[in-house]
């Protein structure tokens, strides 16, 4: 028996033969034989064909894996419709390249931009860009998809696998998945989870695995080649337990989050696009506690206008169907770069970012506020100001918000009532919490940035020095909650710390009013909170 450990996995057990996925060769990108105008027409026809294919994949994913998986292909369609992407292809064709070569060049450019980002979510969008590039190039050259599984049920081993390749497989024949280059935040991973495909990722694939019997243990992250009877028996037992756990968690999907003694703790979702609103609802979110609006601005040459932003915000508001939505205004800088803003590529977490940038650039701030106000007419919407360090910043933002409201009303719009909150993510905001509480409608503790600024430790480079559980960080959280409550404000925790089950009871006893976390943590945390009894006497840390 041979045992191989993956770097991460998707729960579940699979037993069967290994099927090696053929390596994807590069699509032929021979030079043009037609005029630039004809090559532009070829590209547009291929792009429309890709949009139609993605519509079919959306329907298939909706049937097989639900809205969460299906929305992935809406995101692919959005990438294909992105004006910056289309212009990049058009520019290459006008310079004399063929349509296929231009598509490959533009795809490589945008893939490199996504891959270079430090934000894991945005890095994963590089895989989406590769997928749509391959799709359009295949349409231009007439390449057809091959059957990756063959004729019998198998565990598929692939160096890389796109979401569209995965959804195209016969689910009855796909026992499990082993890959080398699929990231935990990738859409392929999201789709595999939604389809219930056990997987072990980060594994070097060997050609001599072809046809060998294997047991894939996605619960513990191991792949066993030629497994012993004992290993198989253990795997079957774990498979039963895994099915029971998934059924148990799904029972919490549509419930409120309430402790045994009646304390409510709403669990909200952190999202980064309009399409993710429905995904969050499918995961049991009681609202959106953080819409990262900066993702609409990243890695593009032109900024989204008011209409594009309104479309994204309103998509989330409609998906939440009356549940609260909190939209954070533009927060770029640090590991999040937006070429369309014309800023220097400074990766420092300090400098002109968050509310400082918004107040310095009304040409960016006003269209965003107008879009938020318009979306507020569709449901309960709040806006949240990032990187606030002084009360005057909130006052000035409110003044501009009211100016935008008056403009909209004079133009015939009916803007919604939008509450204004702040991210408490700097030591300055914690120290001035009593004064900021007089200006804001609510607080949301951004624990990721608060930790790095409090401990002077870059979360991407400081290793063990970056410790969200540090006593100084926890004391700052408690102080902010106390000051917020003293002035009648609700206080939420937004960041990785909110999903830490070891601190859940501590936050409840501190008086934290809600948690805003990644959607995949909502159901396990709801189950945990529902079993707590705060009437038992124990002090908050």
C-alpha positions in Angstrom: 0.0 0.0 0.0 1.1 3.5 -0.8 -0.2 6.6 1.2 0.0 10.1 -0.2 -1.0 13.2 1.8 -2.6 16.2 0.1 -2.3 19.8 1.2 -6.1 20.2 1.6 -9.2 18.2 0.9 -13.0 18.0 0.5 -14.7 15.6 2.8 -15.9 12.2 1.8 -14.7 8.7 0.9 -14.2 7.2 -2.5 -13.0 3.7 -3.5 -12.3 2.6 -7.1 -9.8 2.7 -10.0 -7.7 5.8 -10.8 -8.2 7.4 -14.1 -5.5 9.8 -15.2 -6.8 12.9 -16.9 -4.9 13.7 -20.1 -2.8 16.9 -20.0 -4.4 19.9 -21.6 -2.3 21.0 -24.6 -2.1 24.6 -25.7 -4.6 25.5 -28.4 -3.0 26.3 -31.7 -2.6 30.0 -32.0 -1.3 30.3 -35.6 -1.2 33.8 -37.1 -4.2 35.3 -38.8 -5.2 34.4 -42.3 -8.1 37.0 -42.4 -8.3 40.7 -42.1 -8.5 42.4 -38.7 -12.2 43.1 -39.2 -12.9 39.4 -40.0 -10.8 38.3 -37.0 -12.8 40.6 -34.8 -16.0 39.0 -36.1 -14.6 35.6 -35.4 -13.8 36.6 -31.9 -17.3 38.0 -31.3 -18.9 34.9 -32.7 -16.8 32.7 -30.4 -17.5 34.9 -27.4 -21.2 34.6 -28.0 -20.9 30.9 -28.5 -19.0 30.7 -25.1 -21.8 32.7 -23.5 -24.3 30.2 -24.8 -22.3 27.2 -23.5 -22.0 28.8 -20.1 -25.7 29.3 -20.0 -26.1 25.5 -20.6 -23.5 24.8 -17.9 -25.4 27.1 -15.5 -28.6 25.1 -16.0 -26.7 21.8 -15.5 -25.0 23.1 -12.4 -28.4 24.3 -11.0 -29.8 20.8 -11.4 -26.8 18.9 -10.1 -25.4 21.2 -7.4 -27.8 24.1 -6.6 -27.6 27.8 -6.9 -24.1 28.0 -5.2 -22.5 26.1 -8.0 -24.6 27.6 -10.8 -23.5 31.1 -9.9 -19.9 30.2 -10.8 -20.9 30.2 -14.5 -22.6 33.6 -14.2 -19.3 34.9 -13.0 -17.6 33.4 -16.0 -20.2 35.2 -18.2 -19.4 38.4 -16.4 -15.7 37.9 -17.2 -16.5 37.4 -20.8 -18.6 40.5 -20.9 -16.0 42.6 -19.1 -15.2 45.6 -21.4 -11.5 45.7 -20.4 -11.1 42.0 -21.4 -12.9 42.6 -24.7 -10.8 45.7 -25.5 -7.6 43.8 -24.8 -8.5 41.2 -27.4 -9.7 43.9 -29.9 -6.4 45.8 -29.5 -4.3 42.7 -30.2 -6.3 41.9 -33.3 -6.1 45.5 -34.6 -2.3 45.1 -34.2 -2.3 42.1 -36.6 -2.8 39.1 -34.4 -5.3 36.4 -35.1 -8.4 36.0 -32.9 -7.1 32.9 -31.1 -3.7 34.4 -30.4 -5.3 37.6 -29.2 -7.6 35.6 -26.8 -4.6 33.7 -25.5 -2.7 36.9 -24.9 -5.5 38.7 -23.1 -6.2 35.6 -21.1 -2.6 35.3 -20.0 -2.5 39.0 -19.1 -5.6 38.9 -16.8 -4.5 35.5 -15.4 -1.2 37.0 -14.4 -2.9 40.0 -12.8 -5.1 37.7 -10.6 -2.3 35.4 -9.8 -0.1 38.2 -8.5 -2.5 39.3 -5.9 -2.0 38.4 -2.3 -5.8 38.1 -1.6 -6.6 34.3 -1.9 -10.1 35.0 -3.3 -8.7 37.1 -6.2 -5.9 34.6 -6.8 -8.5 31.9 -7.4 -10.1 34.0 -10.2 -7.0 33.2 -12.3 -8.4 29.7 -12.7 -11.6 31.2 -14.0 -9.7 33.3 -16.5 -7.8 30.2 -17.8 -11.1 28.4 -18.2 -12.9 31.0 -20.3 -9.7 31.5 -22.3 -9.6 27.8 -23.2 -13.3 27.8 -23.9 -13.1 30.7 -26.4 -9.9 29.4 -28.0 -11.4 26.0 -28.5 -14.5 27.5 -30.2 -12.2 29.4 -32.5 -10.2 26.3 -33.5 -13.0 23.7 -33.4 -11.5 21.7 -30.6 -14.1 19.5 -28.8 -14.2 18.3 -25.2 -13.1 14.7 -24.7 -14.6 12.2 -22.2 -12.2 12.5 -19.2 -13.6 9.5 -17.3 -13.8 6.8 -19.9 -16.4 4.1 -19.5 -16.3 3.1 -15.9 -16.7 4.8 -12.5 -13.3 6.1 -11.4 -11.4 8.5 -9.2 -10.2 11.2 -11.6 -6.6 12.3 -11.1 -5.8 15.6 -12.9 -3.0 18.2 -12.6 -5.7 20.9 -13.1 -9.4 20.8 -13.8 -11.7 23.7 -14.7 -15.2 24.2 -13.3 -16.7 23.6 -16.7 -14.7 20.4 -17.1 -15.9 19.2 -13.7 -19.6 19.9 -14.3 -19.4 18.2 -17.7 -18.4 14.9 -16.1 -21.0 12.1 -15.5 -21.6 12.4 -11.7 -22.5 8.7 -11.5 -19.0 7.8 -12.8 -17.1 10.4 -10.9 -16.2 8.7 -7.5 -13.6 11.2 -6.4 -11.1 13.8 -7.5 -7.3 14.1 -7.0 -5.6 17.2 -8.3 -2.3 19.1 -8.1 -3.2 22.7 -8.9 -6.7 23.4 -7.7 -6.8 25.9 -4.8 -9.1 25.8 -1.8 -10.8 29.1 -2.9 -11.1 28.2 -6.6 -14.5 27.8 -8.3 -13.5 24.2 -9.1 -13.3 23.5 -5.4 -16.6 25.3 -4.7 -18.3 23.2 -7.4 -16.8 20.0 -6.1 -18.1 20.7 -2.6 -21.5 21.5 -4.0 -21.6 18.3 -6.0 -20.5 16.3 -3.0 -17.3 15.0 -4.8 -14.7 13.8 -2.3 -11.3 15.2 -3.2 -7.7 15.4 -2.2 -5.8 18.4 -3.6 -2.1 19.4 -3.9 -0.9 16.0 -5.0 1.7 15.3 -7.6 0.1 13.0 -10.1 2.1 10.0 -11.4 1.4 8.3 -14.7 1.8 4.8 -13.3 -1.3 5.3 -11.1 -3.5 4.6 -14.1 -5.9 1.8 -13.4 -4.7 1.1 -9.8 -7.3 0.7 -7.1 -7.3 3.6 -4.6 -9.2 4.8 -1.6 -9.6 8.6 -1.3 -10.1 9.9 2.2 -11.2 13.5 1.8 -12.0 13.8 5.5 -8.4 13.4 6.5 -6.7 14.4 3.3 -5.1 11.0 2.3 -5.0 9.0 -0.9 -4.2 5.3 -0.5 -3.1 3.3 -3.5 -3.7 -0.4 -3.3 -5.3 0.0 0.2 -5.5 -2.8 2.8 -8.8 -4.3 3.9 -8.4 -2.4 7.3 -8.0 0.9 5.5 -11.1 0.2 3.4 -13.2 -0.7 6.4 -12.1 2.5 8.2 -12.9 4.6 5.2 -16.4 3.1 4.9 -17.1 3.9 8.5 -15.9 7.5 8.0 -18.1 7.8 4.9 -21.2 6.9 7.0 -20.2 9.5 9.6 -19.6 12.1 6.9 -23.1 11.6 5.4 -24.6 11.9 8.9 -22.7 15.1 9.6 -23.8 16.8 6.3 -27.5 15.8 7.0 -27.2 17.2 10.5 -25.7 20.5 9.5 -28.3 21.0 6.7 -31.0 21.0 9.4 -29.7 24.3 10.6 -29.9 26.1 7.2 -33.1 28.0 7.7 -33.0 28.4 11.5 -32.2 31.5 13.5 -29.0 31.4 15.6 -30.1 31.3 19.3 -28.4 30.0 22.4 -30.2 27.6 24.8 -30.9 30.6 27.1 -32.4 32.6 24.3 -29.5 34.9 23.2 -29.6 35.7 19.5 -26.4 35.9 17.5 -27.2 36.4 13.8 -24.6 34.9 11.4 -24.0 37.1 8.3 -21.9 36.4 5.2 -18.8 38.1 3.8 -19.0 38.2 0.0 -17.2 39.8 -2.8 -19.6 40.0 -5.8 -23.2 40.3 -6.7 -23.4 36.6 -7.7 -22.3 35.5 -4.3 -25.4 36.9 -2.6 -27.5 33.9 -3.5 -24.6 31.5 -2.6 -24.5 33.0 0.9 -28.3 32.6 1.3 -27.9 28.9 0.2 -25.4 28.5 3.0 -27.8 29.8 5.6 -26.7 33.4 6.0 -29.1 35.7 7.9 -27.9 38.6 5.8 -24.7 40.1 4.4 -22.4 41.7 6.9 -19.7 42.6 4.5 -20.0 43.2 0.7 -16.4 43.9 -0.3 -17.2 46.5 -3.0 -13.5 46.8 -4.0 -13.7 43.6 -5.9 -15.7 45.5 -8.5 -12.7 47.7 -9.0 -9.8 45.3 -9.0 -7.6 44.4 -12.0 -9.4 46.5 -14.6 -8.4 49.6 -16.5 -11.7 51.4 -16.1 -13.7 51.9 -12.9 -17.2 50.6 -12.6 -19.7 53.3 -13.1 -22.8 53.9 -11.0 -25.0 51.6 -13.1 -22.6 48.7 -12.9 -22.3 49.1 -9.1 -26.0 49.4 -8.7 -26.5 46.2 -10.6 -24.1 44.3 -8.3 -25.5 45.8 -5.1 -29.1 45.3 -6.1 -28.4 41.7 -7.1 -27.3 41.0 -3.5 -30.2 42.9 -2.0 -32.8 40.9 -4.0 -31.0 37.6 -3.2 -31.3 38.4 0.5 -35.0 39.0 0.2 -35.5 41.4 3.1 -32.5 40.4 5.1 -29.9 43.1 5.9 -27.0 43.9 3.5 -24.0 45.9 4.6 -21.9 47.3 1.7 -18.4 48.4 2.6 -17.2 51.4 0.5 -14.1 51.2 -1.6 -11.1 49.8 0.3 -8.0 49.3 -1.9 -4.4 49.4 -1.0 -2.2 46.9 0.7 -2.7 43.5 -1.1 -5.6 44.9 -3.2 -4.6 46.9 -6.2 -6.9 48.6 -8.7 -5.1 49.9 -11.8 -8.2 51.8 -12.9 -7.6 54.2 -9.9 -4.2 55.4 -11.2 -2.6 54.8 -7.8 1.0 53.8 -7.3 1.4 50.1 -6.7 2.3 50.4 -3.0 1.6 47.1 -1.2 2.0 48.7 2.2 -1.1 48.3 4.4 -0.7 52.0 5.3 -1.3 55.1 3.3 -4.2 56.5 1.3 -6.8 53.7 1.5 -10.3 53.2 2.8 -12.2 56.4 3.8 -9.1 58.5 3.1 -9.1 57.6 -0.5 -12.9 58.0 -0.8 -12.8 61.5 0.7 -9.9 62.5 -1.5 -11.6 61.1 -4.7 -15.2 62.3 -4.8 -15.2 61.2 -8.5 -15.1 57.6 -7.1 -17.1 58.2 -3.8 -20.2 59.9 -5.2 -21.1 57.3 -7.8 -20.7 54.6 -5.2 -22.8 56.4 -2.7 -25.5 57.0 -5.3 -25.5 53.3 -6.3 -25.8 52.3 -2.6 -28.7 54.7 -2.0 -30.5 53.4 -5.0 -30.1 49.8 -3.9 -31.4 50.8 -0.5 -34.8 51.4 -2.1 -35.0 47.6 -2.7 -34.3 46.4 0.8 -32.5 47.0 4.1 -29.1 48.4 3.1 -26.3 49.9 5.2 -23.0 51.3 4.2 -19.8 50.8 6.1 -16.8 53.1 6.0 -13.4 51.4 6.2 -10.2 52.5 7.9 -11.8 55.3 9.9 -9.5 56.9 12.4 -11.3 60.2 13.3 -14.9 61.4 13.9 -14.6 64.1 11.2 -14.2 61.4 8.5 -17.7 60.0 9.3 -19.2 63.5 9.5 -17.8 64.4 6.1 -19.0 61.1 4.6 -22.5 61.7 5.9 -22.5 65.2 4.3 -21.6 63.8 0.9 -24.2 61.0 1.3 -26.9 63.6 1.9 -25.8 65.6 -1.1 -26.0 62.5 -3.2 -29.5 61.8 -1.8 -30.7 65.3 -2.8 -29.2 64.8 -6.3 -31.1 61.5 -6.7 -34.4 63.0 -5.5 -34.0 65.9 -7.9 -33.5 63.5 -10.7 -36.7 61.5 -9.8 -35.1 58.6 -7.9 -36.4 57.5 -4.5 -33.3 56.6 -2.5 -33.6 54.2 0.4 -32.8 55.0 4.0 -29.2 53.9 4.4 -27.6 53.5 7.8 -23.9 54.5 8.2 -21.5 52.3 10.1 -17.7 52.1 10.4 -15.1 49.4 10.4 -13.2 49.5 13.7 -9.9 48.1 12.4 -7.3 50.6 13.7 -6.1 51.2 17.3 -7.1 54.9 16.8 -10.7 53.8 16.1 -10.7 51.7 19.3 -9.3 54.5 21.5 -11.9 57.0 20.0 -14.8 54.5 20.0 -16.7 56.7 22.4 -16.5 59.7 20.1 -17.0 57.6 16.9 -20.2 56.1 18.5 -21.7 59.6 18.4 -21.3 59.7 14.6 -21.9 56.1 13.5 -25.0 53.9 13.5 -23.1 50.7 14.1 -19.6 49.2 14.6 -18.1 46.3 12.8 -14.7 45.1 14.1 -12.4 44.3 11.3 -10.2 41.8 13.2 -7.7 41.0 10.4 -6.5 44.6 10.0 -7.0 45.4 13.7 -4.6 42.5 14.6 -1.8 43.6 12.3 -2.0 47.2 13.3 -2.2 46.5 17.0 0.7 44.0 16.9 2.8 45.8 14.2 2.7 42.5 12.4 2.0 42.2 8.6 -0.4 39.2 8.4 1.1 38.1 5.1 4.7 38.1 6.3 5.1 38.2 10.1 4.6 34.5 10.8 3.9 33.8 14.4 3.9 37.5 15.4 0.5 37.9 13.8 -1.8 36.4 16.5 -5.5 37.3 16.4 -5.9 35.7 19.8 -3.4 38.0 21.4 -4.7 39.5 24.7 -4.2 43.0 23.4 -6.5 42.3 20.4 -9.2 40.7 22.6 -9.1 43.6 25.0 -9.6 46.0 22.1 -12.6 44.0 20.9 -14.2 44.1 24.4 -13.5 47.8 24.8 -15.2 48.5 21.4 -18.2 46.4 22.3 -18.6 48.2 25.6 -18.3 51.7 24.1 -20.7 50.8 21.3 -23.3 49.4 23.6 -23.0 52.4 26.0 -24.1 54.6 23.1 -26.8 52.2 21.9 -24.9 50.8 18.9 -24.9 47.2 17.7 -21.4 45.7 17.3 -20.4 43.0 14.9 -17.2 41.0 14.4 -16.1 40.8 10.8 -13.0 38.8 10.0 -11.3 35.4 10.4 -11.6 35.6 14.1 -15.4 35.6 14.0 -15.3 32.0 12.6 -13.0 30.7 15.3 -15.2 28.2 17.3 -12.8 28.4 20.3 -13.7 32.1 20.7 -17.4 32.0 19.9 -18.6 31.8 23.6 -16.1 34.5 24.5 -17.6 36.9 22.0 -21.1 36.0 23.1 -20.2 36.8 26.7 -18.5 40.0 25.6 -21.9 41.1 24.1 -21.0 40.9 20.4 -24.3 41.3 18.5 -23.5 39.4 15.3 -20.7 37.6 13.4 -19.9 38.2 9.7 -18.0 35.3 8.3 -17.2 33.3 5.2 -20.4 31.4 4.2 -18.9 27.9 4.6 -18.6 28.5 8.4 -22.2 29.5 9.0 -23.9 26.1 9.6 -21.2 24.6 11.9 -21.1 27.8 13.9 -24.9 28.0 14.1 -25.0 24.4 15.5 -22.3 25.3 18.1 -24.0 28.5 19.3 -27.4 26.7 19.5 -25.9 24.4 22.1 -24.4 27.1 24.4 -26.0 28.2 27.6 -24.9 31.7 28.7 -26.8 31.6 31.9 -24.1 29.4 33.3 -21.8 31.8 35.2 -18.5 32.3 33.4 -16.7 35.6 32.9 -15.7 36.8 29.4 -12.0 36.7 28.7 
